[in-house]
Structure formats: C-alpha cells, structure tokens
Amino acid sequence: MLPKSQAKPHVVIIGAGPAGLTTAYELTRYGVLSTVLERDPHKVGGLSRTAEYKGFRFDIGGHRFFSKSQEIEDFWTEILADRMLERGRLSRIFYRNRFFDYPLKPLNALTNLGIPTASACLLSYAQAKVFPPKQVRSFEDWVVMSFGRVLYEIFFKTYTEKVWGIPCSEISADWAAQRIKGLSMASLIKTTLLPAPKQRGALIKTLIDRFRYPGRGPGEMWEAVAERIGERGCCVEMDAGVTRLDWGTDGLKTVWTRNGSHQGTHFVSTMPLRELVESLNPPAPQPVRAAAARLGYRDFITVALVIDQPECFPDNWIYIHDASVKLGRIQNFKNWSPEMVPDPRYTCLGLEYFCFEGDGLWTASDAELIELGKREVASLGLIDPAKVVDGTAVRQAKAYPVYDDFYAHNVQIIREFLECEIPNLQLAGRNGMHRYNNQDHAMMTGILAARNIAAGGTYDLWAVNSDAQYQEEIREGETDISGRQVPRRLKPAQTGSTVDGAMP
Ligand SMILES: Cc1cc2nc3c(=O)[nH]c(=O)nc-3n(C[C@H](O)[C@H](O)[C@H](O)COP(=O)(O)OP(=O)(O)OC[C@H]3O[C@@H](n4cnc5c(N)ncnc54)[C@H](O)[C@@H]3O)c2cc1C
C-alpha cells in the first residue's frame, strides 16, 4: 500500500486538529518523528479548539468527549487524566417561551403547549392517520405522516432547516426514517402511560446523557497533545498553511507553505479534501478537479456574549425552535466546566448560527452579529439585553462536510486518483476525508495512518466506522460505513426542482 522505504521515515502532517495531532503522537510511540503544519497562527485543535476572548473560553459548538472505542477513551485519559471532568447532560428545546424536555416527553410537551395547541396537535395527528399522504418522499411528508402537521412544524421543521439550510420538503424521507427510527406517536404515548424504567431507558439510549470534558475545554486536550509531541522531538509549525503540493512519478515529494518547503517520505493530510486537490502541482486531471469542486460545506458562526449574571439557565445547551430568530442553538459553557469563565460572577453564552460562507450572516461585521445575538436572546425572553456587557464573533468555515446525492461518488473519484498516483499520501480526519464525524473517528484514522507508516500496517482508513471502530470487512454495497446520518436532498425527479449539489 505504502512505498517501502529503507531509510527512517520522515512524516509531514497537514493540520494540527485531532486527526493530525493524534497521527503525530502515535508515530512517536514508534520513535518516528514528524512535522505538523498548521494554518492557524495561534491555536491547535482545529474544529475542536477552544477559542478565547478576554479570558472567556468557548468551543466551536460544544464538544462532548465520548467514544465507543476504549482505545480513544484511554488516549484522552493518558493525556489529561484527572483534568477530564465527568459531566451530566441537560439540553432542552425552547419554543414559544417554554422549555420542552429533550428527548421529548409527551406529557411535558402537551402541558407546555397548552390545551388549544395540544388539541390541534392531536387533531392533526388523527388527520394524518385517517388521511395519510399518498406519497412519502420528503422529510416533511414522513414526519407529518408519523406525528401530524402541527407537531412537525413545532418540533422538526424549523431547527432542521436552520441547521442544513434547505427546506424539509426537499430533504429525502430516508433520512427521517433513519434518524427518527423507532420513535412514533404510539410509542411516545405508551411510554407516558407505562413509564417502566426499561422502556424509558430504551427511549433515551441513543442520546448520551453523560460525557467527559476537559476542565478548560477541548482545546486543553489538543494543546497538551501538541506539547507532548514537541517534548518528543516533533515540530508543530503554526501559521503554516499548505498552499502547494508537488507530486510526480514517485508520489508526493514537497509541500509548500508561505514560509518555505517541507520534504518527506510520507504525508498525512487532514486539510479539506477540496483544497487539497486544488493545491496539487501539477494539477490533478480535470475529472478529479471537477469532483473536488463539487464537494460542499456548511459553515458556522459562534457569537459569544458575556452576561453580567452568575447563572442564566441550567442547560449545557438549548435548541431554539422559534422561527422568528435565526439563532439555532445556545451553549452555556460555564455549565460544561466552571473553568470556562475567568470570573464566576459572569456567564458566557455561545449563540450558534448555521450559514454558508459568503451569505448575509457570514459577511456581517462582528458588531452586527453581536447586536443580532443580543436582540434575538432578548426577543426570546431568555436574557435581559442590559446584562450583555461584551461579546465577540468567531466564524468557522467548513464546519460540516455536506453529503449530497453525489458526494460519495466524488470522493471515490478523488480517492482512486490519489491512491494510484500519490500512494505516500494518506487522507485522515473529518474534512480530510469529507466525513461528517466526531473527534474519535478523526483520531482513529490518525492512529491507523501512523501504524501504516511506522508499524507496517495495511489499514484501510475508510474502513473506520462512525463508532471509531475498524471494520475488517466492508460488506458489498456498503460504501459509506463511516458516515453519521445527515439529510440528503431529494433527486431532481423527486422534487421537480434542480439540485445544485451544494447542500445535503
Ligand atoms: C459545531 C460542531 C460541534 C461538534 N461537536 C462535537 C462533539 O460534541 N464531540 C466530538 O467528538 N466532536 C464534535 N465535533 C466534531 C469535531 O470537531 C471534529 O470531528 C474534529 O475536530 C475533526 O478533527 P480533524 O483533525 O479531522 O479536523 P479539524 O478539526 O478540522 O482540523 C484540521 C486542521 O487542519 C488545519 N488546516 C486546514 N487547512 C490547512 C492547510 N492548507 N494547511 C495546514 N493546515 C490546515 C485547520 O486549521 C485545522 O487546525 C463537532 C464539530 C462541530 C463543527
């Protein structure tokens, strides 16, 4: 799989996120040194870094540490040991000035909705049962059929559309069937009437209610890993975005940053796949470049507001279902760890906006975003705007790799080209492989990439599944084993509209 080199390998790793840093750390276990090139001038950790503003610390989205892989859990313990806090999860839905339990509990939901709306929910549910839709093609069709239109509009439509940026009528019904599998109105009612502990346990088993978290946020983990690999003789070069990769008949030879060039025997890339292909010199063949250009992303903004109040609400985060605001979710980082604020008299909230690079939200100034955030939390009645004493905005491009109907095909074209022409380059991590997955998956691909280089491994990194477990055998027809479920856009024939390939 990889070229056999007599000399000791020298490895160049692109990106100091969880995948890149884990690769470098794993290599040191075999005595192999590497150079890690990171585009960010100051912070390691990538999407899992912890941002900082005047001593207030916040994540790019809240980062729970949990994995089904014991190896990954052990890695985290090895690095931070007793700095890892054990946290309970509280996350609720906020809608029309009320908090709804999440996972949904019918009694709580109906009480909160009030008698008129609750009656409308039941009526529309009955209507959907008596007159089911003739065709169930979209997410909207599926949820309306299962729960009735009123519940669909309250609990499903708004948030899904905020996150993915496409109407629910254009998202495939398959996704709903996979995501909401096993949950039906009948099962919800049964759970309310027969609250046997076993049933309740089953209902919430998919929603992890405990997780670990470093005292100073996920960045503490990745800063510690960078420090350890530095102590072992590796170099993490900051402000070193890779802009060009020179390849030839012997594979990849040199990568270029603004500061100069780096040569290596082996390379691991965690930079976004689209950018990697765009940076190849000489350019990749046209079909490969076209496949890369068709890979899409969803972007993300955190507006961090500093509130002059010791407590705001007990949740780790709150989903915002009101359609009157653009805000999708609010993180309360002090409830993740008290060390996330420099002064216990204050709270720092992370207001999360999902967007596309270049759209109105993305191009708004920081001051406008802070104003928007302040206005929206005030309009929801969650925070008194007079208590907001400071704020900042952090834009995160390529937060989510998009899975449209064609992404797997496009990734396959790129993979085949790279595996054939540049076999000393391995792709790892989330955007590096265009996989919508968590830290544990990114880390496991890094561990296996390192073992391929240093321990004669022949691991196929694409065979790591979303539970960060290596699947020895991929069954026929399973091309997408490592992906978490994300919505897919309906095909043109199903919607009657065109698909631009930019969104799931
Ligand atoms: C909102 C949100 C919430 C999340 N919540 C969780 C959670 O609760 N739990 C969890 O485990 N995971 C969570 N994740 C996922 C987690 O952030 C990622 O899985 C993980 O960070 C992926 O690691 P990576 O190293 O593959 O990529 P990244 O974290 O993206 O790191 C890639 C690194 O490469 C650098 N880079 C990019 N281009 C170049 C270049 N040209 N040259 C040099 N360097 C470059 C980047 O600056 C970055 O540092 C969440 C993600 C998001 C967006």
The ligand as a Tripos MOL2 file, in Angstrom:
@<TRIPOS>MOLECULE
LIG
   53    58     1     0     0
SMALL
NO_CHARGES

@<TRIPOS>ATOM
      1 C1        -20.4930   22.5210   15.7780 C.3       1 LIG1
      2 C2        -19.6680   21.2840   15.9880 C.ar      1 LIG1
      3 C3        -19.8740   20.5020   17.1120 C.ar      1 LIG1
      4 C4        -19.1130   19.3430   17.3040 C.ar      1 LIG1
      5 N1        -19.3370   18.5980   18.4300 N.ar      1 LIG1
      6 C5        -18.5470   17.5230   18.6770 C.ar      1 LIG1
      7 C6        -18.6980   16.7850   19.8840 C.ar      1 LIG1
      8 O1        -19.5530   17.0820   20.7250 O.2       1 LIG1
      9 N2        -17.8600   15.7370   20.0970 N.ar      1 LIG1
     10 C7        -16.8940   15.3800   19.1920 C.ar      1 LIG1
     11 O2        -16.1360   14.4350   19.4660 O.2       1 LIG1
     12 N3        -16.7660   16.0410   18.0170 N.ar      1 LIG1
     13 C8        -17.5630   17.1000   17.7370 C.ar      1 LIG1
     14 N4        -17.4130   17.7910   16.5670 N.ar      1 LIG1
     15 C9        -16.5190   17.2440   15.5280 C.3       1 LIG1
     16 C10       -15.0500   17.5830   15.7450 C.3       1 LIG1
     17 O3        -14.9050   18.9630   15.8130 O.3       1 LIG1
     18 C11       -14.2670   17.0360   14.5550 C.3       1 LIG1
     19 O4        -14.6060   15.6840   14.3360 O.3       1 LIG1
     20 C12       -12.7480   17.0920   14.7260 C.3       1 LIG1
     21 O5        -12.2800   18.3490   15.0880 O.3       1 LIG1
     22 C13       -12.1070   16.6740   13.3900 C.3       1 LIG1
     23 O6        -10.7030   16.6730   13.5270 O.3       1 LIG1
     24 P1         -9.7550   16.8270   12.2470 P.3       1 LIG1
     25 O7         -8.3890   16.8930   12.7450 O.co2     1 LIG1
     26 O8        -10.1340   15.7840   11.2760 O.co2     1 LIG1
     27 O9        -10.1900   18.1830   11.5730 O.3       1 LIG1
     28 P2        -10.1570   19.6720   12.0630 P.3       1 LIG1
     29 O10       -10.5860   19.7630   13.4700 O.co2     1 LIG1
     30 O11       -10.9300   20.4140   11.0420 O.co2     1 LIG1
     31 O12        -8.6110   20.0620   11.9800 O.3       1 LIG1
     32 C14        -7.9840   20.2750   10.7530 C.3       1 LIG1
     33 C15        -6.8200   21.2460   10.9530 C.3       1 LIG1
     34 O13        -6.1830   21.4520    9.7000 O.3       1 LIG1
     35 C16        -5.8730   22.8190    9.5610 C.3       1 LIG1
     36 N5         -5.7530   23.1210    8.1320 N.ar      1 LIG1
     37 C17        -6.7410   23.2490    7.2070 C.ar      1 LIG1
     38 N6         -6.2160   23.5280    6.0080 N.ar      1 LIG1
     39 C18        -4.8780   23.5660    6.1610 C.ar      1 LIG1
     40 C19        -3.7930   23.8030    5.2870 C.ar      1 LIG1
     41 N7         -3.9970   24.0680    3.9990 N.pl3     1 LIG1
     42 N8         -2.5430   23.7500    5.7830 N.ar      1 LIG1
     43 C20        -2.3100   23.4930    7.0960 C.ar      1 LIG1
     44 N9         -3.3150   23.2860    7.9800 N.ar      1 LIG1
     45 C21        -4.5750   23.3050    7.5150 C.ar      1 LIG1
     46 C22        -7.0310   23.5280   10.2290 C.3       1 LIG1
     47 O14        -6.6820   24.8530   10.5900 O.3       1 LIG1
     48 C23        -7.2720   22.6130   11.4290 C.3       1 LIG1
     49 O15        -6.4960   23.0050   12.5340 O.3       1 LIG1
     50 C24       -18.1530   18.9530   16.3450 C.ar      1 LIG1
     51 C25       -17.9470   19.7490   15.2130 C.ar      1 LIG1
     52 C26       -18.6990   20.8960   15.0260 C.ar      1 LIG1
     53 C27       -18.4590   21.7400   13.8040 C.3       1 LIG1
@<TRIPOS>BOND
     1     1     2 1
     2     2     3 ar
     3     2    52 ar
     4     3     4 ar
     5     4     5 ar
     6     4    50 ar
     7     5     6 ar
     8     6     7 ar
     9     6    13 1
    10     7     8 2
    11     7     9 ar
    12     9    10 ar
    13    10    11 2
    14    10    12 ar
    15    12    13 ar
    16    13    14 ar
    17    14    15 1
    18    14    50 ar
    19    15    16 1
    20    16    17 1
    21    16    18 1
    22    18    19 1
    23    18    20 1
    24    20    21 1
    25    20    22 1
    26    22    23 1
    27    23    24 1
    28    24    25 2
    29    24    26 1
    30    24    27 1
    31    27    28 1
    32    28    29 2
    33    28    30 1
    34    28    31 1
    35    31    32 1
    36    32    33 1
    37    33    34 1
    38    33    48 1
    39    34    35 1
    40    35    36 1
    41    35    46 1
    42    36    37 ar
    43    36    45 ar
    44    37    38 ar
    45    38    39 ar
    46    39    40 ar
    47    39    45 ar
    48    40    41 1
    49    40    42 ar
    50    42    43 ar
    51    43    44 ar
    52    44    45 ar
    53    46    47 1
    54    46    48 1
    55    48    49 1
    56    50    51 ar
    57    51    52 ar
    58    52    53 1
@<TRIPOS>SUBSTRUCTURE
     1 LIG1         1 GROUP 0 **** ****
